[in-house]
Amino acid sequence: MCLLHYCVTHTIVSAMTTEPTPDDGLLAAHLQELRRGTVVLAALAVLREPGYGYALLEQLTGHGIAVDANTLYPLLRRLEKQGLLVSEWNTDEARPRKFYRTSPAGAELAEALMTDWRRLDASLRHLTAEMP
């Protein structure tokens, strides 16, 4: 691989995978707004299988959905209060842990959100295909 090709590729990949800098407040604000709803959808999807908060946090992060624990735990409580998640305490281990699972209402909402997500994705792909 030639040096120029490597440098260009590295620059593009780095720009795609790094978070915005604090100086880039406008981009950071829009990225936060864009990600806000995706965390709800991702949590409902992942928690079709029971899991606890920290494991969910690791799973989301591992799949490229950056979310802070101070955001995730209140979100889980809110989704539970809305009837979209159900929970139970596991006291069999040394440290009790609260396990969450998507409720039937949460699964129905997740399906509707995924349908709309796919529609939006297709629309954006079509619109951006026309961009230079």
Secondary structure, 3 states (H helix, E strand, C coil): CCHHHHHHHHHHHHHHHCCCCCCCHHHHHHHHHHHHHHHHHHHHHHCCCCEEHHHHHHHHHHCCCCCCHHHHHHHHHHHHHCCCEEEEEECCCCCCEEEEEECHHHHHHHHHHHHHHHHHHHHHHHHHHCCC
